Amino acid sequence: MPAGAASLIGTVVAIAAAVLVTARAVGAPAPAPKRGTTDAERRAFAAEVAAAEPDWEKETARSFPADHWSQSDDFHGHEYRKLVDVATDAGVPLEDVLRAVDDDLHRGPHEDRRARAVPCKPRPIYD
């Protein structure tokens, strides 16, 4: 097969695939809009997440002793999974649950909770 014919066939296949994908995307139904949340729901979401945080901290400290960056990373992995579960169970946008937790953290002093981040430091040894 001449090189020009192979190039033409490849171009035709690529264009056909692009047309097919575009047609499917245009014809796909839009996701149903999720309902908004009330103040009471946002407070409940924040309380649910706050109640789980001590267990996450204990688990991450056991999993990554003396490695604060990995502890923080693992903690936020637990937090993200919980936020997604809460939003899915309630049928509300994830953004509403994130805002509820953020507002709760910034609302007032919490003796055992705080918004914090561990600086990212390069590790001297990589596996």
Backbone as CSV, one residue per row, in Angstrom:
resi,resn,N_x,N_y,N_z,CA_x,CA_y,CA_z,C_x,C_y,C_z
1,MET,0.855,-1.176,0.000,0.000,0.000,0.000,0.894,1.230,0.000
2,PRO,0.663,2.134,-0.918,1.467,3.354,-0.970,1.277,4.187,0.298
3,ALA,2.301,4.965,0.624,2.275,5.782,1.842,1.134,6.787,1.814
4,GLY,0.835,7.347,0.666,-0.249,8.320,0.545,-1.610,7.703,0.846
5,ALA,-1.828,6.447,0.422,-3.100,5.763,0.663,-3.280,5.485,2.145
6,ALA,-2.209,5.076,2.819,-2.285,4.808,4.261,-2.605,6.096,5.020
7,SER,-1.990,7.183,4.602,-2.244,8.472,5.237,-3.694,8.903,5.012
8,LEU,-4.209,8.681,3.805,-5.597,9.040,3.496,-6.568,8.200,4.326
9,ILE,-6.304,6.907,4.435,-7.172,6.024,5.224,-7.148,6.454,6.699
10,GLY,-5.980,6.766,7.213,-5.867,7.221,8.602,-6.639,8.509,8.837
11,THR,-6.560,9.428,7.878,-7.280,10.697,7.995,-8.782,10.467,7.968
12,VAL,-9.247,9.606,7.088,-10.675,9.303,6.992,-11.167,8.660,8.289
13,VAL,-10.417,7.726,8.838,-10.811,7.064,10.087,-10.854,8.085,11.230
14,ALA,-9.874,8.968,11.305,-9.847,9.983,12.359,-11.032,10.932,12.251
15,ILE,-11.357,11.359,11.050,-12.497,12.265,10.851,-13.806,11.555,11.187
16,ALA,-13.934,10.290,10.773,-15.148,9.530,11.087,-15.309,9.378,12.609
17,ALA,-14.217,9.102,13.291,-14.281,8.962,14.756,-14.674,10.286,15.405
18,ALA,-14.122,11.389,14.924,-14.457,12.709,15.476,-15.926,13.040,15.251
19,VAL,-16.452,12.724,14.075,-17.869,12.977,13.775,-18.758,12.123,14.680
20,LEU,-18.402,10.864,14.867,-19.180,9.966,15.716,-19.193,10.458,17.162
21,VAL,-18.041,10.821,17.676,-17.955,11.307,19.061,-18.745,12.599,19.226
22,THR,-18.635,13.495,18.272,-19.368,14.758,18.340,-20.870,14.508,18.315
23,ALA,-21.335,13.627,17.439,-22.766,13.322,17.348,-23.282,12.720,18.653
24,ARG,-22.516,11.839,19.244,-22.935,11.228,20.516,-22.958,12.260,21.634
25,ALA,-21.985,13.162,21.663,-21.941,14.185,22.706,-23.104,15.160,22.573
26,VAL,-23.427,15.549,21.345,-24.529,16.487,21.118,-25.865,15.837,21.483
27,GLY,-26.001,14.557,21.209,-27.262,13.859,21.467,-27.422,13.347,22.887
28,ALA,-26.396,13.434,23.708,-26.479,12.915,25.075,-27.343,13.835,25.938
29,PRO,-28.134,13.251,26.826,-28.962,14.091,27.700,-28.096,14.804,28.744
30,ALA,-28.501,16.002,29.088,-27.783,16.761,30.118,-28.101,16.151,31.478
31,PRO,-27.152,16.178,32.398,-27.452,15.646,33.731,-28.533,16.485,34.407
32,ALA,-29.325,15.836,35.204,-30.399,16.546,35.910,-29.776,17.516,36.918
33,PRO,-30.296,18.736,36.967,-29.743,19.690,37.929,-30.032,19.226,39.357
34,LYS,-29.064,19.412,40.218,-29.233,19.013,41.607,-29.873,20.157,42.373
35,ARG,-30.567,19.808,43.419,-31.252,20.820,44.212,-30.263,21.580,45.075
36,GLY,-30.657,22.746,45.514,-29.824,23.533,46.417,-29.961,23.019,47.844
37,THR,-29.166,23.550,48.728,-29.204,23.108,50.120,-29.730,24.217,51.018
38,THR,-30.244,23.806,52.161,-30.716,24.762,53.159,-29.595,24.998,54.174
39,ASP,-29.761,26.025,54.989,-28.769,26.296,56.039,-28.659,25.119,57.004
40,ALA,-29.787,24.536,57.352,-29.780,23.395,58.281,-29.024,22.210,57.675
41,GLU,-29.217,21.966,56.389,-28.497,20.864,55.731,-26.995,21.135,55.715
42,ARG,-26.614,22.366,55.416,-25.186,22.693,55.384,-24.558,22.514,56.759
43,ARG,-25.251,22.907,57.803,-24.728,22.699,59.164,-24.606,21.209,59.468
44,ALA,-25.590,20.428,59.028,-25.550,18.977,59.250,-24.397,18.334,58.480
45,PHE,-24.169,18.777,57.242,-23.050,18.250,56.459,-21.730,18.528,57.169
46,ALA,-21.566,19.770,57.617,-20.327,20.159,58.283,-20.133,19.356,59.568
47,ALA,-21.191,19.148,60.317,-21.094,18.381,61.565,-20.739,16.922,61.284
48,GLU,-21.291,16.365,60.220,-21.002,14.974,59.866,-19.530,14.795,59.501
49,VAL,-19.011,15.726,58.733,-17.597,15.659,58.350,-16.708,15.895,59.577
50,ALA,-17.064,16.871,60.397,-16.266,17.183,61.592,-16.211,15.991,62.542
51,ALA,-17.310,15.255,62.651,-17.347,14.098,63.549,-16.399,12.990,63.093
52,ALA,-16.149,12.908,61.797,-15.277,11.848,61.266,-13.799,12.222,61.308
53,GLU,-13.487,13.499,61.437,-12.089,13.945,61.356,-11.154,13.332,62.403
54,PRO,-11.539,13.207,63.672,-10.602,12.608,64.636,-10.177,11.187,64.262
55,ASP,-11.110,10.401,63.743,-10.757,9.039,63.319,-9.788,9.054,62.148
56,TRP,-9.988,9.978,61.214,-9.077,10.079,60.076,-7.683,10.463,60.548
57,GLU,-7.609,11.399,61.484,-6.298,11.825,61.985,-5.565,10.675,62.668
58,LYS,-6.278,9.889,63.463,-5.652,8.736,64.131,-5.171,7.713,63.098
59,GLU,-6.022,7.446,62.112,-5.669,6.459,61.086,-4.465,6.910,60.269
60,THR,-4.436,8.180,59.885,-3.319,8.652,59.077,-2.032,8.722,59.892
61,ALA,-2.123,9.015,61.176,-0.929,9.019,62.025,-0.355,7.614,62.157
62,ARG,-1.229,6.614,62.206,-0.749,5.221,62.252,-0.161,4.804,60.912
63,SER,-0.784,5.242,59.839,-0.323,4.834,58.506,0.983,5.511,58.100
64,PHE,1.189,6.762,58.540,2.361,7.536,58.125,3.012,8.210,59.336
65,PRO,3.598,7.426,60.238,4.218,8.044,61.413,5.383,8.938,61.002
66,ALA,5.436,10.110,61.601,6.520,11.087,61.395,6.588,11.639,59.971
67,ASP,5.571,11.428,59.173,5.538,11.976,57.818,4.296,12.850,57.706
68,HIS,4.426,14.098,58.126,3.273,14.995,58.204,2.658,15.287,56.837
69,TRP,3.490,15.364,55.803,2.946,15.641,54.483,2.040,14.499,54.037
70,SER,2.497,13.261,54.202,1.680,12.111,53.807,0.440,11.982,54.680
71,GLN,0.566,12.321,55.954,-0.599,12.310,56.838,-1.654,13.282,56.326
72,SER,-1.214,14.481,55.968,-2.140,15.495,55.464,-2.774,15.042,54.154
73,ASP,-1.969,14.483,53.279,-2.473,14.009,51.997,-3.509,12.907,52.195
74,ASP,-3.215,11.946,53.066,-4.133,10.845,53.327,-5.409,11.351,54.009
75,PHE,-5.252,12.278,54.948,-6.401,12.873,55.631,-7.358,13.494,54.610
76,HIS,-6.809,14.255,53.684,-7.660,14.925,52.702,-8.245,13.945,51.690
77,GLY,-7.596,12.810,51.491,-8.200,11.753,50.681,-9.441,11.193,51.367
78,HIS,-9.332,10.943,52.682,-10.502,10.495,53.453,-11.606,11.552,53.402
79,GLU,-11.198,12.799,53.575,-12.156,13.900,53.583,-12.887,13.986,52.238
80,TYR,-12.154,13.910,51.153,-12.774,14.005,49.828,-13.783,12.886,49.611
81,ARG,-13.401,11.654,49.966,-14.326,10.535,49.785,-15.600,10.740,50.609
82,LYS,-15.450,11.256,51.822,-16.610,11.521,52.674,-17.490,12.613,52.058
83,LEU,-16.869,13.682,51.563,-17.629,14.774,50.952,-18.433,14.284,49.754
84,VAL,-17.818,13.460,48.928,-18.515,12.915,47.760,-19.681,12.038,48.213
85,ASP,-19.457,11.205,49.228,-20.532,10.349,49.737,-21.692,11.172,50.290
86,VAL,-21.374,12.203,51.067,-22.419,13.057,51.650,-23.215,13.738,50.543
87,ALA,-22.522,14.296,49.555,-23.206,14.985,48.458,-24.075,14.018,47.653
88,THR,-23.562,12.839,47.375,-24.314,11.848,46.602,-25.547,11.390,47.368
89,ASP,-25.365,11.071,48.655,-26.496,10.606,49.469,-27.594,11.664,49.581
90,ALA,-27.201,12.931,49.671,-28.177,14.011,49.817,-28.713,14.497,48.482
91,GLY,-28.076,14.119,47.381,-28.515,14.564,46.063,-28.276,16.040,45.824
92,VAL,-27.152,16.536,46.372,-26.816,17.961,46.228,-25.458,18.085,45.556
93,PRO,-25.141,19.254,45.014,-23.829,19.434,44.393,-22.693,19.308,45.422
94,LEU,-21.605,18.725,44.996,-20.429,18.607,45.857,-19.976,19.978,46.345
95,GLU,-20.128,20.988,45.508,-19.699,22.340,45.870,-20.423,22.839,47.116
96,ASP,-21.697,22.458,47.288,-22.446,22.889,48.474,-21.888,22.259,49.740
97,VAL,-21.474,21.004,49.647,-20.902,20.332,50.826,-19.524,20.917,51.131
98,LEU,-18.731,21.163,50.103,-17.421,21.792,50.310,-17.575,23.162,50.967
99,ARG,-18.521,23.948,50.494,-18.756,25.279,51.069,-19.205,25.161,52.524
100,ALA,-20.029,24.161,52.833,-20.498,23.976,54.208,-19.329,23.702,55.150
101,VAL,-18.414,22.843,54.742,-17.249,22.531,55.580,-16.337,23.747,55.703
102,ASP,-16.103,24.431,54.593,-15.249,25.617,54.621,-15.843,26.702,55.516
103,ASP,-17.132,26.940,55.382,-17.785,27.947,56.223,-17.695,27.564,57.695
104,ASP,-17.863,26.277,57.985,-17.777,25.824,59.372,-16.378,26.042,59.943
105,LEU,-15.351,25.751,59.146,-13.977,25.943,59.616,-13.678,27.413,59.897
106,HIS,-14.251,28.295,59.097,-13.966,29.719,59.245,-14.975,30.463,60.112
107,ARG,-16.033,29.778,60.531,-17.087,30.423,61.303,-16.596,30.880,62.675
108,GLY,-15.823,30.074,63.306,-15.403,30.461,64.642,-14.304,29.560,65.137
109,PRO,-13.814,29.851,66.320,-12.724,29.037,66.852,-13.194,27.624,67.191
110,HIS,-12.425,26.675,66.749,-12.634,25.270,67.095,-11.370,24.832,67.825
111,GLU,-11.553,24.239,68.965,-10.369,23.864,69.738,-9.594,22.726,69.100
112,ASP,-10.286,21.807,68.445,-9.602,20.642,67.883,-9.609,20.606,66.358
113,ARG,-10.129,21.647,65.712,-10.148,21.699,64.249,-9.563,23.013,63.795
114,ARG,-8.896,22.952,62.664,-8.412,24.187,62.067,-8.090,23.930,60.600
115,ALA,-8.203,24.965,59.813,-7.793,24.862,58.419,-6.275,24.915,58.421
116,ARG,-5.641,23.903,57.896,-4.180,23.861,57.918,-3.654,23.123,56.698
117,ALA,-2.422,23.393,56.409,-1.754,22.706,55.305,-0.294,22.529,55.675
118,VAL,0.258,21.399,55.315,1.669,21.124,55.544,2.418,21.532,54.290
119,PRO,3.473,22.326,54.439,4.218,22.725,53.236,4.751,21.508,52.494
120,CYS,4.694,21.580,51.195,5.214,20.499,50.371,6.729,20.623,50.305
121,LYS,7.403,19.586,50.775,8.857,19.582,50.766,9.325,18.383,49.934
122,PRO,10.299,18.583,49.099,10.810,17.430,48.342,11.374,16.374,49.292
123,ARG,11.144,15.146,48.983,11.669,14.059,49.800,13.061,13.690,49.311
124,PRO,13.967,13.419,50.227,15.334,13.110,49.798,15.454,11.727,49.162
125,ILE,14.548,10.821,49.467,14.636,9.444,48.942,13.312,9.101,48.311
126,TYR,13.331,8.597,47.104,12.121,8.188,46.427,12.179,6.686,46.206
127,ASP,11.041,6.036,46.390,10.987,4.576,46.189,11.018,4.233,44.725
